[in-house]
């Protein structure tokens, strides 16, 4: 047992003097490994008499615990020292620019929203917003949509099971037109606003999604006529597509909230088999594409907005932001806008510094 005590003392001394983890591991194997001296002593317990096992067993177990504890403490000390040395030698230069990758991108819909706001702000329009959870009075009734109108049907509109305090049905707004009513009631006239935002309809295919983005425009003033509407739309489309050869065609249509109502087509030409906005129209190799709906605000809608229709007139227009993005930037499937595919976003997304300006170009990329 004297030799056993000497071996234990020698091992503990070696552990305390170990300079690195590799040396410490070699000491562990020599003591606690399958062929180690502590393991050999433990195996010898089976050949001892019961009296000797009772006497020597606790001493051998105590030696094992002492060696194991010393090894663990020394390992922790060596690892801590290595970490401190690494932290002391490594530095971070905060003056360096951020790495190019990975980096985020601005979604095309957000970019086009900014482009539209920039264009209409130059024409004196303010941006107005409204709730996405609407009541049927603002969404339908105040916009001159009768109870029998198909848009009120359950298969077209997302309704909530509960009604508001006034007993009106609640729904996800189907267009941003309710913002027109809320703005007239809140601000009166004259009024010149655009209302971009999310809208919801029960529809889904390559060109329709249950949630999409619209932008509405409204002008209320005295002496407003269709000429003002045509100039506004022409100026807007020329600035948005950044072309001076934009050709418009106005067609009579029907919307409950405008009278007269006008569908607006823009001319396009075929380039390598693809439609390119600009020129076109009825000339050879060209054609027309519907881009928005518009018209003079119905007298009933002006009255619902708390204004006198004999004193105030106005025009309104609306279009899909997602559709404008598809036309301008060459996208062919609306569903990809909402898939969250990083490859699609990297290809079509915009950098944070691609800020739309009329001087630099609303669609310019850094």
C-alpha positions, 0 to 999 in steps of 0.5 A: 500500500505504500507503493499505492500511496506513492503512485497516487501522489505522483499522479496528482503531482503530474496533473498539477504540472500538466501544461496542456490538454494533450499531456493531461489526457495522457496522464488520465489514460495512464491512471484511469484507462483500461490499463491504468494503475487505478483500474488495475487496483479496482480489478484486484478487489475481486481476488481479495478476501472479504476482510481485505476488500472491506479495508482496501476498497474505500481507499482505492475508490478514494484514490480514483475520486481524487485523481478524477477530481484533479484531472477535471479541475486541471482541464477546466483551468487549462481550457479557461487559460486557453480562452483568455489567451485567445480573447487577448490575441483576437480583436474586432475592428469595428471600423470595417464595413459590414460583410456584403453577404448575407444581406437583406433586400427590399421587397419589390412591393415595398419599393413600388409603394415608395415609388408611387408615394414619391410620384404622387407627392410631387403632384401634391397628394398626401398619403392616407391610411385606414384599418384593414378590418373594416365594417360593411358601411365604409367598405360597401354602403358608403361607396354606393354598393347595394345590398345585392352587389356580388362583391358583398357575397361570402364567396368574394369577401372574408367576413368575421362572425361578430358585428361591431357595437353599431350592429354592422358586419365586420370584414377584411377590406376588399379595397382601399376605397373606404379610406376615401370615405374616412378621409372625407369625413375626417378632413373635409374638402378640398382633398388630394390623397393616395391610399396604398395598402393591403386588401383581401379577396377570396381568390387565388391563381397565377394573377390573383392572391387572397391578399394583395396590394392596392393604391387608390387616389382621390381628388375632391375640389371645386370645378374638377372634371375628367380632363384633370383625371386624364392628366393626372393618370398620364403624368403618373404612368409616364413617371412610373414607367419612366417613358415619355411615349406612354399612350392611354386609352379611356374606355367607358365602364361601370363602378358603383362609386364613380359616374361616369366610370372609366377603364384605363388601358396603356399601350405596349409594344412587343420586344422579343415576344414580350410586352413592353409598356410604351408606344404601341396601342393601335399601331402595328406590333402594338396593343392595349393593356388594362392597368387601372380603373377610375372615374368621377366620384359619384354624387352619393359617395360625396354625400356619404363623405359629409360633403355637398355634391352640388359644391364639390366634385372629384375623381378617383382611381385605383390599381393593383400595386403588385400588378404594376410591379409585375409590369415594370420589373418583368415578373410573371407569377403573382404567387412568387411575391409571397413565397419568401424564396430567398433566390427570388428576393435576391434577384428581384429585390432592391438594396436599402440605398435604392431610394426612389427619387424623381431626379435620380429615377424612381426605378434606378438601382444603386 
